[in-house]
Amino acid sequence: MVERLRFLPAGSDSFLVELDDLETTLTLLDALLATSLEGIVEVIPGARTVMIRLDPLLTDRPRLTDLISGIDLSKRSIRQGELFEIPVVYDGEDLKEVAELLGWSLDEVVRRHTEATYTVAFTGFAPGFAYMTCDDPGFDVPRRKSPRVKVPAGSVGLAGRFGGIYPSDSPGGWQLIGTTPLKMWDPTRERAALLAPGDRVRFCNAAENARGQLPAKSTAKLENKVRADGLHVVRADRPALYQDLGRFGHANQGVSESGALDRGAMRAANRCLGNSSDSAVVEITLGGFSVRADRALTVAVAGAPCPLTIRPASGGEVAAPFARAFALDAGDELTFGMPPTGMRSYLALRGGFSVVQMLGSAATDTLAKVGPEIIQAGSVLVPKDLQALAVDPAPPEQQQLPRAGEVVTLDVVLGPRTDWFTEKGIATLCAQDWEVTPQSSRVGMRLSGETAIERIDQSELASEGTPLGAIQVPHSGQPVLFLADHPLTGGYPVIGVVAHHHLDLAGQVPIGARIRFNVIAAFEPQEVMVTTHGAEEET
C-alpha cells in the first residue's frame, strides 16, 4: 500500500500536509498527537489536510517533512462518541437554493436531513464548530460564491459533503438551511464544546418534535471578583479589548490564538513599565477613549501614536508622553485622541490589569466570543499590582505606521494553494494596490482591487487550516487578509500568507489605506510517496 503526502508551504512557520482522504488525514492527526514531535506548536486538521505550525527555533519544515514521511498510516484510526439529537427549525436563507442545487423538493431536503446520521470528523473554524460527515451521499452542495459578513449563532449549514452548526455570530460561506436553539459552545460547561470528534448527530424537525439533547447546565460564571477601583472608563467611542500574546494549544477545541494585533507595540508598552512582556494590555482602536484614575497609577501607551491628554481634577490639561511611562494622580482623566497613523494603541498599567483568563489567556477573541467582555463606558480597569521591574527610561523606537490613502507593502510567502490560480491571477495579487474596506475587523481585512484574482480551479476546496496572515480568495476574486481573530479553518483557497515579520504592521493598516503585496518566497510544494513499511520516494 502506498500513501501520497503533499507538503505545502503556509507562511513563515506553518505548512499543510495534504492526503488522499479524510480517513488517512485523521490517522495522521492521531499519530502526530500521540508522538509529539519536537518543535510542533499546533496541529489543525482539515478534511484532507493537517496544518502544522512549528517553532523555527526548535525545528524546520525539511526535518518535520522527513519525520512525518516515516509515520505508518496503514492502521486507520477508529473513533466512537455519544449520540446527540439536535432540534432544527428549517428556516434557513439558503434552503430553497439548496433544494434547487440538489434537485429535491423542500420537503425532501428536510426529510433526508432528519433521516441522516452525521458524525463529527474534526473541529475547527471557531470554538464548538464541528465538521460532520453524512451517511447520505446525496448531500453535496457548494459553498456560497461570497461568504456572508455575519452568520447568526445556531445556524445549521451545509458545505460540500459536510454539515455544521455555527456556534457564534461569525462570517461564513456555508449554505444555511435552518437554526437550532442549542449552544454549541459554552465555556461554563464542563465540556465547553457540545460536540467532539467521534460523536454522532441526528437532526429532528423542531416543528414536529420538541426533543433535543440539551447541554449541561452552566456551573460557573466568569466574573472579575475584585475591588472596583483603578481606571474608570468614561468614554469609549468603539469597544476596547483586553489583549495579550494570545492562547495556544487549543486547536482541538476550535480555539485560535487571538491576541494583540500589534504584539510589538504591546511588548513596548509593557517594557516602558517594567512589566512582563506578556502582561495583558488594553487595545484601543482609533482613539476616542478616556479613563479616570481613582488612585495614583503609572501607565504607558504604545502602538498607533494617538495624542494623549491629562485633565487633572483641579482643572486645565497637559499633554502626556507617548511610548513613555507617566503617572496619573487620583482624579486625573486620560484621553486618547485619533491617531494620525496606524489603527491600534495599547494601554499598559504598571503591575498589570486584574482580568479573568480563559484557557490561559486574557485575550478577547471577537469571532469566537472567548475571553473577557469588551471594555466600554462604565467599565473599570482594575490594577493587579504585580511586582514590576525598573521602568525603561529610553523610549522604544517608533515604527512609521501607514495613513489612510497611503500604500503599505507587505511581504508574502506564496502557498498553500497558489496552484489554484492562473499566472495572471498570481500576477494580479502583486501588480495592483488593494484598498482596505470598511468591512474589515480583527477577524480579517476585506480588500478591494480593480482586477479580481483569477482562479484556474473553480472546484470546491475541502475545509483546511488557515494560518495568521493568510490571504484567502473567495470566488469573487477579492481577497481577505486574516488577522488575529481569524477562523482556524476555511473553505476558500489561500494564495499566500503575509510573512511573520510583517504581521504587526498588517494589524496597523487603517481603513482606506492600500496594500501592495511583495512575494519573498516562491510556491514550492513537495510530494512524497510512502509505503506502509516506511520506504519513500520523493517526487
Secondary structure, 3 states (H helix, E strand, C coil): CEEEEEEEECCCCEEEEECCCHHHHHHHHHHHHHHCCCCEEEEEECCCEEEEEECCCCCCHHHHHHHHHCCCCCCCCCCCCCEEEEEEECCCCCHHHHHHHHCCCHHHHHHHHHHCCEEEEEECCCCCCEEEEECCCCCCECCCCCCEEEECCCEEEEEECEEEECCCCEEECCEEEEECCCCCECCCCCCCECCCCCCEEEEEECCCCCCCCCCCCCCCCCCCCCCCCCEEEEEECCCEEEECCCCCCCHHHCCCCCCCCCHHHHHHHHHCCCCCCCCCEEEEECCCEEEEECCCEEEEEEECCCCEEEECCCCCCEECCCCCCEEECCCCEEEECCCCCCCEEEEEECCCECCCCECCECCCECCCCECCCCECCCCEECECCCCCCCCCCCCCCCCCCCCCCCEEEEEEEECCCHHHECHHHHHHHHHCCEEECCCCCCCEEEEECCCCCCECCCCCCCCEECCCCEEECCCCCCCEEECCCCCCEECCCEEEEECHHHHHHHCCCCCCCEEEEEEEECCCCEEEEEECCCCEEEC
